Amino acid sequence: MEHFDEARAIWKAYVPRSGQAETVQGELLRAVEKLRDEAQRNGNGNWDSGFVILIGYLRSVLTVSEAFDAATTAVIEQDLDRLLHHESPEVADEPYDRLTDRVVEWCRLHREPVPHERNPRLHR
C-alpha cells in the first residue's frame, strides 16, 4: 500500500466504530476493509447482498470519478469484479491495498467531508 499513513488518518477521522460512515470518505474506506475482512478472516462464509452493495458503492464512486485515467479505472473495475467472485475468496492483500490507495487519492481531491447518504438496505 502506497498511502498507508493517509489511509489510517482517514480511518481515524471518518470511519465509525460500527455502522455506516457519515462521509463518503469514511464509507469508501470502510467498504474496502469490510470486504478484506470478510474474505481473509471468514473466507466469505458470511457473504450476502451487503457485500455486493459495498462493491457497487465503491464502483459507483471510484469509477465515475475524474480522479482516475482510463487505465486506472480499468484496474479498479478488475479488482472489484474479482471481489464479486465470492465463492473463491480473494485473500491476497494486493487488490484491497490498490483500492485503498485509490480511495486515498479520491479523498485528496475531496478534502472537505462529503456527506454520505446511508443505505437502509446495507446492514454490514
PyMOL commands that set and color helices and strands:
alter all, ss='L'
color gray80, all
select helices_A, chain A and resi 4-14+24-42+49-62+70-84+94-109
alter helices_A, ss='H'
color red, helices_A
deselect
rebuild
show_as cartoon
